Amino acid sequence: MENFKFSFALHGHTLKSSLKHILCVDRRDNTIFPNEGTLFKLSQEFAGLGGNIGFFKNELELQANLPLAEDISLQGSFSGGILKELQGDKTFNISDHFFLGGPLNVRGFDSRGIGPSSDGNALGGTLYWASGLHLYAPLPFRPGRGGLGDLFRSHVFCHRRQCGGTSGCQGPWVGTWSR
């Protein structure tokens, strides 16, 4: 562990108190392998009621599923978020940042592998967006219905994403980082 480098300074103790609200409208026919339906999810977190951490964080997730044929569906998804600090002497920590990458949000990248980094350590960002287009189909040589083959699908996808920050930028997407 002696070769591990910290890319940020530790500034002592912090105290965060926050309230989080999640509004979710899920009209998909299946949460794991949906064939049709939509998902709308909005989450908001307000920190700053007590302690020295203060911010307002918004995240949005959208998903639409369209059946093309029996057991074949097309899925479009979009997610985005912004983290803004409150005015005054309050700030936020790296743990409050957005991190992208990994099998649960952007496949093909290391966990937390998208966005700004320093000496190989992910720093996260205060702004992100990600979109994807997915095609799901049954396995080509699937055994009969109702068996183990129904738990797996063929999956073709493409993703676009951006993670970074807005500090000192002329516009919301200027000066952001991506890999």
C-alpha positions as CSV (number, residue, x, y, z in Angstrom):
1,M,0.0,0.0,0.0
2,E,3.0,2.3,0.2
3,N,2.9,3.1,-3.5
4,F,-0.8,4.3,-3.4
5,K,-1.0,8.0,-4.1
6,F,-3.8,10.3,-2.9
7,S,-4.7,12.8,-5.5
8,F,-6.6,15.1,-3.1
9,A,-5.9,16.6,0.2
10,L,-7.6,15.5,3.4
11,H,-9.1,18.4,5.2
12,G,-10.1,17.0,8.5
13,H,-13.6,16.2,9.8
14,T,-16.8,17.2,8.0
15,L,-20.4,16.9,9.0
16,K,-23.2,16.4,6.4
17,S,-26.9,16.5,7.1
18,S,-29.2,16.1,4.1
19,L,-32.7,15.4,2.9
20,K,-33.3,13.3,-0.3
21,H,-36.4,13.0,-2.3
22,I,-37.0,10.4,-5.1
23,L,-40.0,10.5,-7.4
24,C,-40.2,7.3,-9.5
25,V,-42.9,6.4,-12.1
26,D,-42.2,2.9,-13.4
27,R,-44.6,1.6,-16.1
28,R,-42.3,-1.1,-17.5
29,D,-43.7,-4.7,-17.8
30,N,-40.6,-6.1,-16.1
31,T,-37.8,-4.4,-14.2
32,I,-35.0,-6.7,-15.3
33,F,-35.9,-7.5,-19.0
34,P,-38.6,-5.0,-20.0
35,N,-40.2,-5.4,-23.4
36,E,-42.4,-2.3,-23.2
37,G,-43.1,0.6,-21.0
38,T,-41.3,3.7,-19.5
39,L,-39.4,4.7,-16.5
40,F,-39.1,8.2,-15.1
41,K,-37.0,8.8,-12.0
42,L,-36.1,12.1,-10.4
43,S,-34.0,12.4,-7.3
44,Q,-33.1,15.6,-5.4
45,E,-30.8,15.9,-2.4
46,F,-30.4,19.0,-0.3
47,A,-27.5,19.1,2.2
48,G,-26.7,22.0,4.5
49,L,-29.2,21.9,7.3
50,G,-26.4,21.3,9.7
51,G,-22.6,20.8,9.5
52,N,-20.2,22.3,7.0
53,I,-21.4,20.4,3.9
54,G,-23.9,22.2,1.7
55,F,-25.2,21.5,-1.8
56,F,-28.2,20.8,-4.0
57,K,-28.0,17.7,-6.2
58,N,-30.4,16.7,-9.0
59,E,-30.4,13.5,-11.0
60,L,-32.8,12.4,-13.7
61,E,-33.2,8.9,-15.3
62,L,-35.4,8.2,-18.3
63,Q,-36.0,4.9,-20.1
64,A,-38.3,3.9,-22.9
65,N,-38.8,0.3,-24.1
66,L,-40.4,-0.6,-27.4
67,P,-41.3,-4.2,-28.5
68,L,-40.1,-5.0,-32.0
69,A,-41.1,-8.7,-32.2
70,E,-41.8,-11.5,-29.7
71,D,-39.1,-11.3,-27.0
72,I,-37.1,-8.7,-29.0
73,S,-37.1,-5.1,-27.7
74,L,-35.4,-1.8,-28.2
75,Q,-34.5,0.3,-25.2
76,G,-33.5,4.0,-25.1
77,S,-32.1,5.5,-21.9
78,F,-30.9,8.9,-20.7
79,S,-29.6,10.0,-17.3
80,G,-28.1,13.2,-16.1
81,G,-27.2,15.1,-13.0
82,I,-25.9,18.3,-11.6
83,L,-24.3,19.2,-8.2
84,K,-24.3,22.8,-7.1
85,E,-22.8,24.1,-3.9
86,L,-24.7,26.5,-1.7
87,Q,-23.7,30.0,-1.2
88,G,-21.7,30.8,2.0
89,D,-19.0,28.8,3.8
90,K,-20.4,25.4,3.0
91,T,-18.8,23.1,0.4
92,F,-19.1,19.4,-0.7
93,N,-16.7,16.4,-0.7
94,I,-15.4,14.1,-3.4
95,S,-17.8,11.5,-2.1
96,D,-20.8,13.7,-3.2
97,H,-19.5,13.8,-6.9
98,F,-20.9,11.8,-9.8
99,F,-18.9,8.9,-11.0
100,L,-19.5,7.1,-14.3
101,G,-18.1,3.8,-15.6
102,G,-18.6,0.2,-14.8
103,P,-21.1,-2.6,-15.7
104,L,-24.1,-0.9,-14.0
105,N,-24.1,2.4,-15.9
106,V,-21.6,2.5,-18.8
107,R,-20.4,-0.9,-19.9
108,G,-16.9,-1.4,-21.2
109,F,-15.3,1.0,-18.8
110,D,-13.6,0.4,-15.4
111,S,-15.7,1.3,-12.4
112,R,-15.5,5.1,-12.0
113,G,-13.3,5.1,-15.2
114,I,-15.0,8.0,-17.0
115,G,-14.4,11.6,-16.0
116,P,-11.6,13.6,-14.4
117,S,-8.8,11.8,-12.7
118,S,-5.4,12.5,-11.1
119,D,-2.6,10.0,-10.9
120,G,-5.0,7.2,-11.8
121,N,-7.6,8.1,-9.1
122,A,-11.1,9.1,-10.1
123,L,-12.2,12.5,-9.0
124,G,-15.7,12.4,-10.2
125,G,-17.6,15.4,-11.5
126,T,-20.3,17.9,-10.6
127,L,-22.1,17.4,-13.9
128,Y,-22.8,14.3,-16.0
129,W,-25.0,12.9,-18.7
130,A,-25.2,9.4,-20.2
131,S,-27.4,7.9,-22.9
132,G,-27.7,4.5,-24.4
133,L,-29.5,2.5,-27.1
134,H,-30.0,-1.2,-26.4
135,L,-31.4,-4.2,-28.4
136,Y,-32.4,-7.2,-26.4
137,A,-33.2,-10.6,-27.9
138,P,-33.4,-14.2,-26.8
139,L,-30.3,-16.4,-26.9
140,P,-29.9,-18.0,-30.3
141,F,-30.0,-21.6,-29.0
142,R,-32.3,-21.1,-26.1
143,P,-33.9,-24.1,-24.5
144,G,-37.7,-24.2,-24.1
145,R,-39.6,-21.4,-22.4
146,G,-39.8,-21.2,-18.7
147,G,-36.3,-22.6,-18.2
148,L,-32.8,-21.3,-17.5
149,G,-32.6,-19.7,-21.0
150,D,-35.2,-17.1,-20.0
151,L,-32.8,-15.6,-17.5
152,F,-30.2,-14.6,-20.2
153,R,-30.5,-12.4,-23.3
154,S,-28.5,-11.4,-26.2
155,H,-27.6,-7.7,-25.9
156,V,-26.3,-5.2,-28.4
157,F,-25.7,-1.6,-27.1
158,C,-24.1,1.7,-27.7
159,H,-23.5,4.5,-25.1
160,R,-22.6,8.2,-25.1
161,R,-21.5,9.9,-21.9
162,Q,-19.8,12.9,-20.3
163,C,-18.7,13.6,-16.8
164,G,-16.9,16.7,-15.5
165,G,-17.5,20.0,-13.8
166,T,-18.8,23.5,-14.4
167,S,-16.3,25.5,-12.3
168,G,-15.0,28.3,-14.3
169,C,-16.7,27.2,-17.5
170,Q,-18.3,29.6,-20.0
171,G,-21.2,27.1,-20.7
172,P,-22.4,24.0,-18.9
173,W,-20.5,21.6,-21.1
174,V,-17.3,23.6,-21.8
175,G,-14.2,22.3,-20.1
176,T,-15.7,18.9,-19.1
177,W,-13.7,15.8,-19.4
178,S,-14.4,12.5,-21.1
179,R,-12.5,9.4,-22.0
